[in-house]
């Protein structure tokens, strides 16, 4: 093979196809080794924050319900005393 044929192969559609394949393999490896683990860690961190918020919300809800129950008892006690 002479140089002209090699240049034609390297710069023609075959060469472009090889470059695209190399690019796609690199993109696959990049996503497999870095992007997917990084996204997994980010999602796990987000879900942990959501769990903490839900627990905090449950505690706040329980405290609010206790206060409302106590207030309801006081109101009923006042109504009962007014009725006498």
C-alpha positions as CSV (number, residue, x, y, z in Angstrom):
1,X,0.0,0.0,0.0
2,X,1.3,3.4,-0.9
3,X,0.8,6.5,1.2
4,X,-2.0,8.0,-0.9
5,X,-4.2,5.0,-0.3
6,X,-3.4,5.1,3.5
7,X,-4.3,8.8,3.6
8,X,-7.5,8.2,1.7
9,X,-8.5,5.4,4.2
10,X,-7.6,7.5,7.3
11,X,-9.4,10.6,6.1
12,X,-12.4,9.0,4.4
13,X,-15.6,7.6,5.8
14,X,-13.7,4.5,7.2
15,X,-11.5,6.8,9.2
16,X,-14.4,8.8,10.5
17,X,-16.1,5.6,11.5
18,X,-13.1,4.5,13.5
19,X,-12.9,7.9,15.2
20,X,-16.6,7.7,16.2
21,X,-16.1,4.2,17.5
22,X,-13.1,5.2,19.6
23,X,-15.1,8.2,20.9
24,X,-18.1,6.0,21.8
25,X,-15.9,3.5,23.6
26,X,-14.3,6.3,25.6
27,X,-17.7,7.8,26.4
28,X,-18.9,4.4,27.5
29,X,-15.9,3.9,29.8
30,X,-16.2,7.4,31.2
31,X,-19.9,6.9,32.0
32,X,-19.3,3.4,33.5
33,X,-16.3,4.4,35.6
34,X,-17.2,7.9,36.8
35,X,-20.6,9.3,35.9
36,X,-22.8,6.4,37.0
37,X,-21.1,5.9,40.4
38,X,-21.2,9.6,40.9
39,X,-24.9,9.8,40.1
40,X,-25.5,6.7,42.4
41,X,-23.8,8.5,45.3
42,X,-25.7,11.7,44.6
43,X,-29.0,9.8,44.6
44,X,-28.2,7.9,47.8
45,X,-27.3,11.2,49.5
46,X,-30.5,12.8,48.3
47,X,-32.6,9.8,49.5
48,X,-30.9,10.0,52.9
49,X,-31.8,13.7,53.2
50,X,-35.4,12.8,52.3
51,X,-35.5,10.1,55.0
52,X,-34.2,12.6,57.6
53,X,-36.8,15.1,56.5
54,X,-39.6,12.5,56.8
55,X,-38.4,11.5,60.3
56,X,-38.3,15.1,61.3
57,X,-41.8,15.7,59.8
58,X,-43.1,12.7,61.7
59,X,-41.7,14.0,65.0
60,X,-43.1,17.5,64.3
61,X,-46.5,15.9,63.4
62,X,-46.6,13.9,66.6
63,X,-45.7,17.0,68.7
64,X,-48.4,19.1,67.0
65,X,-51.0,16.3,67.5
66,X,-50.1,16.1,71.2
67,X,-50.5,19.9,71.6
68,X,-53.8,19.8,69.7
69,X,-55.1,16.9,71.8
70,X,-54.1,18.8,75.0
71,X,-55.8,22.0,73.8
72,X,-58.9,20.0,72.9
73,X,-59.0,18.5,76.4
74,X,-58.6,22.0,77.9
75,X,-61.5,23.4,75.7
76,X,-63.7,20.5,76.7
77,X,-62.8,21.0,80.4
78,X,-63.8,24.7,80.1
79,X,-67.0,23.8,78.3
80,X,-67.9,21.3,81.0
81,X,-67.2,23.8,83.8
82,X,-69.3,26.5,82.0
83,X,-72.2,24.0,81.8
84,X,-72.4,23.5,85.6
